[in-house]
Structures are given as structure tokens and as C-alpha cells.
Amino acid sequence: MTTDLFSLKGDVAVVTGAGTGIGEGTAHVLANAGAKIVCAARRKENIDRVAKDIRDNGGEAISVQTDVTSDEEVERLMQSAVDEWGRLDILINNAGGSPIQAPLAEMPREEWDATIALNLTAVWNCTRIAARHMKENGRVVNVSSVAARMVVPGSGHYSAAKRAVNSLTESFAHELGPRVRVNCVMPGLVPTEIAMKALQLTDADLPGLQKALRLPLERLGTPEDLGAAILYFVSPASSWVTGESIAISGGAALAGSL
């Protein structure tokens, strides 16, 4: 049946950055498809809420407070999936972002290092540790950004990290296949808490911004838009797909903007 192509029944998925925004939306989409969810993020109250919402809607979920830049906490996170449900099938590397905008020549070294640690090194580290626990048909999806493919003034550090994530996706796909498939989504502008802070936007700015971006689909993205694309990459529907990075952006590349 067609519905079986998108079923995750029996799968266990770790979602980083699951407390808000794209991670929260993805956790719900995967849970609705039948996966058991490990919600991970630094803010415990947020992931506790998301896990409870999933359980209240008939799904299975736990929350594990995690700083993805810590080797010890990442090890504990992946082990928690195995301890709870006996397996780990899916990893969504969603945690990321940068609250700072500045020209590269003026970027504080500590912000550069923090951005690379969170947006690139953590993706490498989470993937290599998760892969140890995955048996056959493991799946990893990295959340990059359309900023990886265009110049975003003030976000050169973030763009560099995300472009490296696209490359990391290809390398891991080659090295971990066929046991683990690795793919990547590149969101356009989704007005999440992190994005709004980084771009110094308020809700009142969004209608004007949507018009200025001139997106072919004439709307901003939602966490569920990204969750649906991620569902494709972790479902049987994409069983012959690995090493790919796809923009989920309302046509941002065509418009030449985020």
C-alpha cells in the first residue's frame, strides 16, 4: 500500500533540537508516522512538553536533556534510545543556528568557534556515535540551510558551517552505506524562535518580509513543511536515496533569496 511507503512503525528516532521550531514539528510528524521519539535539546522544559504532547496524542516519546557539543552527553543520548526501546534507527541532526550576524572580518573568534561546534562538529559527532548503534537500514537526516548555497550578508560563518554539512552528508553516505542512508534538507526561511532572533525580526515584520522575498510559493515555511520532507528521507519511500541535499524553501533559490 502507498501508506506503507511512509510508515515508521517500529522505528526509534532521535531528534536533536526537538524543543521548538523545526525539531518540534519533525518530532510530531515522525511520531504520527509511527516512530518512537527521543526528544533532545538543552532546555529540558521544552522537550518535556513536546514528549508529553506526543504521548497525549497516542505516540511514544521520551525526553533527554542534551548539549550536542558534549561528547559525553551525545553518547548518553544515543544509548538512551537503546535502553528505552532496544534499538536506534533514525537520527535527525536538527540542533543548530547562530544568534549573531556580523561581517566575517569582524566576527569574534569565540562566535566562529561556537558556530562551527554546534552546526558542524556536532553533526559529525552525533552521526558517528549514532551509527554505532544502528544495525540494518539506519537513516540520518541533517538539517542544513539554503544559506549553504548563497551569500547571506552577516551570516558567512553560518553559511560556511552549513555548506560543510552538505559535504559531510555526502561523505557519510559513502562511508556508511549500505547499512545507513544519510541525506540532508536545506530549509529556507521558517520563522522559528532561533531564526527570528538571528535576523532581528518580530511577528509584525513577517508580512512585509514574505512579500520582499518574492518566493514562487508566496508564503514562509513551517516546521511541518520540513517534517514532511524529513519523513520522506527516513521512510521506505526513499530507500534508494542517499547522499542528497534538497532545498525545502518555497522556491528561494529561484527567487535568489532566503
Summary of the structure (lengths in Angstrom):
residues: 258
radius of gyration: 17.3
end to end distance: 36.9
largest distance: 55.4
contacts: 917
relative contact order: 0.15
helix: 52%
strand: 15%
